[in-house]
Each structure stands twice: as C-alpha cells, then as structure tokens.
Amino acid sequence: MLAFCAYYEGTVKGSEAEFDAYVQEVHLPLVAKYPKLQQLRYQKGVVRDGQAPKFYLTFELFFKDWDDFEVAKNSAERQLAVDDALKLEAMFEGDIHHVVYDNEEIAVAS
C-alpha cells in the first residue's frame, strides 16, 4: 500500500477553530473524492506537557499502489483539492511537507 502524507509544521495565522472547521467541512470532503483513494486520515497534533506540537496537523491518503496514486494525482478531483489547499496555505504560518511512503500494516498482539 502507498501512503501520501501532508504535514503542516507550524501554526494557524488566525482562528484555529475556523481553520479546523474549514479543513473538516470543505477541504477533506474534496480530498475524499479522489479516485482510487482507499483510506483518508486526518490527525491533529495535541498539546503535550504544555508544549504545542511541531506538526499542527497531518493528512494521510492511502492507495493500493503507485498506479492508483497516479490516477488520483492526475484527476480533476485532485486539482480541485490542490486549488483549495492554497486557501489553507494562506491561513497557515509555517511549512507544509509532502512525503510518500510504502506502507505496510504490522499485526499486533491483542
């Protein structure tokens, strides 16, 4: 399985509540429409020991393989989400990192 991840390193410029609502109500529904997408995860960093997280949020998109990822990457649905991501970037102070992983699930003892 292939995982495409976006890491938002930094802070929100204005209201975190407004930013979070935009991500969940506008941006993620656009991403969820990618063809061949098998799973979508949204993870928001949490304050720990009084320290803000290095990464404010992470998106993880999972595809069966590179071929499926390429279908999504070249789709009209992705282009809509990419255009929308510019709005997120304008509301965010910091860096956005994109990383692709070869993902393997490991069974754990229950």
C-alpha positions, 0 to 999 in steps of 0.5 A: 500500500502507498501512503501520501502524507501532508504535514503542516509544521507550524501554526494557524495565522488566525482562528484555529477553530475556523481553520479546523472547521474549514479543513473538516467541512470543505477541504477533506470532503474534496480530498475524499473524492479522489479516485482510487483513494482507499483510506483518508486520515486526518490527525491533529497534533495535541498539546503535550506537557504544555508544549504545542506540537511541531506538526499542527496537523497531518493528512494521510491518503492511502492507495493500493499502489503507485498506479492508483496514486497516479490516477488520483494525482492526475484527476480533476478531483485532485486539482480541485483539492490542490486549488483549495489547499492554497486557501489553507496555505494562506491561513497557515504560518509555517511549512507544509511537507509532502512525503510518500511512503510504502506502507505496510500494516504490522499485526499486533498482539491483542 
